[in-house]
Amino acid sequence: MRINHLSLTQFRNFAQLDLAFPSGTIVLVGNNAQGKTSLLEAIYYLAGASSPHTSTARQLINFNTLETERPFARLEAEVESHGQKQHIEIRVMLERVGPDRRLRVRKEILINQQKRRVRDLSGVFNAVLFLPQDMDIIEGSPGQRRRYLDAALSQGDNTYANAISEYGKVLTRRNALLRQLNERGGDPSQLHFWDEKLGRQAYVLMRGRAESLHAIEQIANALHLQLTREAEQLRLQYIPSFMTWNHEYSDLARKGNTSILEHFPEEASFMDTFLEALHQRRREELARKTSVLGPHRDDFGFFSNGIDLTPFGSRGQNRTAMLSMKLAEVEWLHGQTGEYPVLLLDEVLAELDVHRRQDLLERINDAKQVLLTSADLDMFDDVFREKAAVWSLVQGHVHPA
């Protein structure tokens, strides 16, 4: 997997940018606020039309265009996988709608000049992005961990990507019905249809999470042992929301002592358990006007030598665990697709000590395509720099350094 060419129009601070990318390693050097992170973000955005760096797609549009009649940002790229070249174009547009002319975000996805859905990007281009703020995945809310996991798994599993999309639609309609029943009354048995549809998609997602996290954990633990000089073992523990009703599962899960995959039921048994859990909490759901169980409430934890890193990990431990997770994501995607994803590392070396920095550079030295950003070229040794293409980024313009 690689990106051959990228064109940006009104994306972040890039009014216009056209770049051809070589294979191998590229080091992007520049001071802060020059656009290094935005360039990596643009490449990552091609994989799923989502960014971990924004709360709304509106923020992707160059602020100088926001006062125009139709503000927009456009990304175009030629990507290559298994020797096949494909063209991706993503348009992010602000449109004025309604009598008050309020602005609404709309996305258009084109693959080889044909309009497609966002989920159709799955498998066309894969990338793994590591940002300094990714420690928030460990230290932050369950929602942050879910968003990260969904984005990662959707790249390597089309079935999962489709289930995420369908689950979101069912959840929206089910929540609308819960609000209607709360505010206007009616027959709660209307929920049975949506319970069933929610459960079918929930099974795909939760089984997928259990299987994928188990596989990624095997890779991440081996990497973590290397990065910690055999001092720490890393566990990734999936914690499904509705299984909190089953103390056998939930107690073991929250202590990091078992893999949910070892106990995960078959679909028929899952559906019985899931629908019963929804029934038991029906009154609560109607009172709160929202669905309280399902994959949208799941979590997963990071455990180092049995210590839950979310509340108790040090900054150094969490940084190493997240780096192990990202590198494991690269290997997992390779196993899923037969191609290594493009690896995007933003100011990662500044966060690592000398030994871990050396370990990381050795691991990525022979990768098919890696982009690293740094404000200080001296963080890379002479041997590494000789093998890499070194670019300078100044005020949105890229030049060979």
TAQUIGI-V111503 format. One record per residue. N is the residue number from 1. OMEGA is omega in degrees with one decimal (NA if undefined). D_CENTER is the distance of its C-alpha to the mean C-alpha in Angstrom with 1 decimal. Layout:
BEGIN
n->{N/N}
omega->{OMEGA/OMEGA}
d_center->{D_CENTER/D_CENTER}
END
This chain:
BEGIN
n->{1/2/3/4/5/6/7/8/9/10/11/12/13/14/15/16/17/18/19/20/21/22/23/24/25/26/27/28/29/30/31/32/33/34/35/36/37/38/39/40/41/42/43/44/45/46/47/48/49/50/51/52/53/54/55/56/57/58/59/60/61/62/63/64/65/66/67/68/69/70/71/72/73/74/75/76/77/78/79/80/81/82/83/84/85/86/87/88/89/90/91/92/93/94/95/96/97/98/99/100/101/102/103/104/105/106/107/108/109/110/111/112/113/114/115/116/117/118/119/120/121/122/123/124/125/126/127/128/129/130/131/132/133/134/135/136/137/138/139/140/141/142/143/144/145/146/147/148/149/150/151/152/153/154/155/156/157/158/159/160/161/162/163/164/165/166/167/168/169/170/171/172/173/174/175/176/177/178/179/180/181/182/183/184/185/186/187/188/189/190/191/192/193/194/195/196/197/198/199/200/201/202/203/204/205/206/207/208/209/210/211/212/213/214/215/216/217/218/219/220/221/222/223/224/225/226/227/228/229/230/231/232/233/234/235/236/237/238/239/240/241/242/243/244/245/246/247/248/249/250/251/252/253/254/255/256/257/258/259/260/261/262/263/264/265/266/267/268/269/270/271/272/273/274/275/276/277/278/279/280/281/282/283/284/285/286/287/288/289/290/291/292/293/294/295/296/297/298/299/300/301/302/303/304/305/306/307/308/309/310/311/312/313/314/315/316/317/318/319/320/321/322/323/324/325/326/327/328/329/330/331/332/333/334/335/336/337/338/339/340/341/342/343/344/345/346/347/348/349/350/351/352/353/354/355/356/357/358/359/360/361/362/363/364/365/366/367/368/369/370/371/372/373/374/375/376/377/378/379/380/381/382/383/384/385/386/387/388/389/390/391/392/393/394/395/396/397/398/399/400/401}
omega->{176.6/171.9/-179.2/-175.3/178.6/174.3/179.1/175.2/178.9/177.6/-177.4/-178.6/177.2/173.7/176.6/178.1/173.7/-177.2/168.7/-173.5/172.4/170.7/177.2/-173.0/176.7/175.6/-178.4/-173.5/177.1/176.6/177.9/175.9/176.9/177.6/-177.9/-179.1/-179.4/178.6/176.6/178.7/179.6/179.6/179.5/-177.6/179.3/-175.2/-176.4/179.2/174.1/-177.7/175.2/-173.1/-177.2/172.8/177.6/-179.7/178.6/-177.7/-179.9/-175.5/179.5/-173.6/179.9/-177.8/-172.9/179.6/177.8/-176.8/-179.1/178.4/-179.7/168.2/180.0/174.3/175.0/-178.4/166.4/179.4/-175.7/178.1/-178.6/178.2/-178.9/179.6/177.9/-179.2/177.7/172.5/177.6/177.6/175.3/-172.3/171.6/-178.6/177.8/-176.2/175.5/-178.7/179.6/176.6/178.5/-177.6/177.6/-179.9/173.9/177.9/170.6/179.4/174.3/175.2/-174.8/175.8/177.7/179.3/-178.4/175.5/179.2/-176.7/177.0/175.2/-178.3/177.3/178.8/178.9/-179.7/178.2/175.0/-176.3/176.9/178.8/176.5/-178.7/178.3/173.1/177.0/176.1/177.6/-170.2/-172.7/-172.2/173.5/179.0/177.6/178.7/178.0/-178.9/177.8/-176.3/-179.4/179.7/-178.8/-175.5/-179.8/178.9/-174.4/-174.0/-179.4/178.6/178.5/-179.9/178.8/-179.3/176.5/-179.7/-178.1/179.5/179.3/179.2/-179.7/-178.5/179.2/-178.3/178.9/178.9/177.3/178.5/177.3/177.8/-179.9/-179.9/179.5/-171.9/-175.0/-175.9/-179.1/-176.6/179.8/179.6/174.6/-179.1/-175.0/-179.9/-178.0/173.9/-178.0/-179.4/177.7/-178.6/-179.2/179.0/178.5/179.9/-179.9/-177.4/-174.3/173.9/178.1/178.0/-179.5/-178.4/-175.4/178.8/177.0/-180.0/-179.8/179.6/-179.2/180.0/-176.1/-179.0/178.2/177.9/-177.8/177.2/177.8/-176.2/180.0/-179.1/176.4/-174.6/-173.4/173.5/-177.4/173.4/173.9/-172.6/178.0/-177.7/179.3/-175.2/-172.8/178.4/172.1/174.4/179.5/-172.7/178.5/179.7/-169.4/-178.9/178.5/-177.5/-175.6/174.3/179.4/-173.1/-178.6/173.4/177.5/-178.8/179.7/-175.0/-171.3/-174.9/170.5/-170.7/-177.6/179.1/177.4/-177.5/178.5/-178.2/-177.3/-178.7/177.0/178.0/177.0/179.9/-178.0/-176.8/-178.6/-177.8/178.7/-179.9/179.2/179.2/-177.5/178.3/179.3/179.1/-173.2/179.7/177.2/-177.9/179.2/177.1/-177.1/175.4/167.2/-172.8/175.3/180.0/176.6/-175.1/177.0/-179.4/177.2/-173.2/-177.5/177.1/-166.6/-176.4/173.7/179.2/179.6/177.9/-178.0/178.8/-179.9/178.6/-179.0/177.4/176.5/180.0/-178.7/178.3/175.9/176.6/177.0/-178.3/179.0/178.0/176.1/178.2/-178.8/-170.3/-175.6/179.2/173.7/177.0/171.3/-177.7/-176.0/-175.1/-175.8/176.1/-175.9/-174.5/-179.5/-177.9/-172.7/173.3/-173.1/-176.6/-179.2/176.4/179.7/179.1/-178.4/-178.0/177.5/-177.7/-175.4/-172.1/-176.7/-178.6/-177.6/176.8/-179.9/172.1/177.1/173.0/177.7/173.0/-174.5/-179.4/-178.6/176.1/-179.4/179.9/-174.4/-178.5/179.9/-177.0/179.4/-178.7/-173.0/167.0/-178.0/179.7/175.4/179.3/-179.0/177.4/175.5/179.7/-176.6/178.3/171.9/-179.0/NA}
d_center->{17.7/18.5/18.7/22.4/22.7/20.9/22.6/21.6/23.8/23.6/20.0/19.8/22.9/23.4/26.2/26.4/25.0/25.6/24.6/25.3/23.3/25.0/23.7/23.4/22.4/22.4/23.0/22.6/25.0/25.7/26.5/24.2/23.6/24.2/20.9/19.3/16.0/16.2/16.9/13.8/11.8/13.9/13.3/9.4/10.1/12.2/9.6/8.6/10.5/8.0/7.7/6.8/10.5/12.2/13.3/14.9/15.0/18.6/17.8/16.9/20.6/23.2/25.1/28.4/28.0/27.2/31.0/31.6/32.2/28.9/26.2/23.6/21.1/20.9/18.8/20.6/19.9/21.6/19.4/20.9/20.1/22.9/25.4/24.6/23.9/22.1/21.9/18.9/19.7/17.7/19.9/19.0/22.3/24.0/26.8/29.7/30.4/33.0/36.3/34.8/32.8/29.6/26.6/23.8/20.6/20.5/18.3/19.9/18.4/20.9/20.7/24.0/25.5/24.9/23.1/20.3/17.7/14.1/13.3/15.8/13.5/12.1/13.9/15.6/13.6/10.9/9.7/8.2/8.4/10.2/11.6/14.6/13.3/10.5/13.4/12.9/10.2/13.4/15.9/14.6/14.6/13.4/11.6/9.3/8.8/8.4/5.8/3.6/5.6/5.8/3.1/4.5/7.7/8.3/8.7/11.2/12.9/14.5/16.1/13.0/11.7/15.2/15.5/12.6/14.5/17.9/17.2/16.3/19.6/21.6/20.4/21.4/24.8/25.4/24.9/27.2/29.8/29.6/30.3/33.1/34.7/34.6/36.1/38.5/39.1/39.3/38.9/35.9/36.3/34.5/31.3/32.0/30.8/27.4/27.2/27.7/25.1/22.5/23.4/23.1/19.5/18.8/20.3/18.1/14.9/16.4/18.1/15.0/13.2/16.5/17.0/13.7/13.6/17.3/16.9/14.2/16.5/19.4/17.9/16.5/19.9/21.9/20.0/20.4/24.0/24.5/22.9/25.0/28.1/28.2/28.4/25.3/23.7/20.1/19.3/16.2/17.5/16.2/18.1/18.5/20.0/23.1/24.1/25.0/28.2/28.9/29.8/30.1/26.3/25.1/27.5/26.6/22.8/23.0/25.1/22.9/25.8/24.7/22.1/21.7/21.7/25.4/26.3/24.1/26.6/27.3/26.4/29.9/30.0/26.4/27.5/30.7/29.0/26.3/29.0/31.3/28.8/28.3/32.1/32.7/30.5/31.8/33.9/31.2/28.8/31.7/32.5/29.0/28.4/24.9/23.4/23.2/22.0/19.2/15.6/14.8/16.6/15.3/14.4/14.1/15.9/16.5/20.2/22.1/25.7/25.5/24.5/21.7/19.8/18.4/21.9/23.9/22.0/23.3/21.3/22.1/21.1/17.7/17.1/18.3/16.3/12.9/14.3/15.3/12.0/10.4/13.6/13.6/10.3/12.3/15.3/13.7/12.5/16.0/17.6/16.0/16.7/19.5/18.1/16.3/13.3/13.9/13.2/12.8/14.3/15.2/18.4/17.5/21.2/22.5/20.8/22.3/26.0/28.0/27.7/23.9/23.8/26.1/24.3/21.0/23.0/24.9/21.8/20.5/24.0/24.3/20.8/21.0/19.1/17.7/17.7/18.4/19.5/22.4/25.2/27.5/28.3/30.5/27.6/27.7/30.8/33.1/32.3/28.6/29.5/32.0/29.5/26.9/27.1/27.3/26.6/27.6/25.8/28.2/27.8/25.5/27.6/26.8/29.8/30.5/31.4}
END
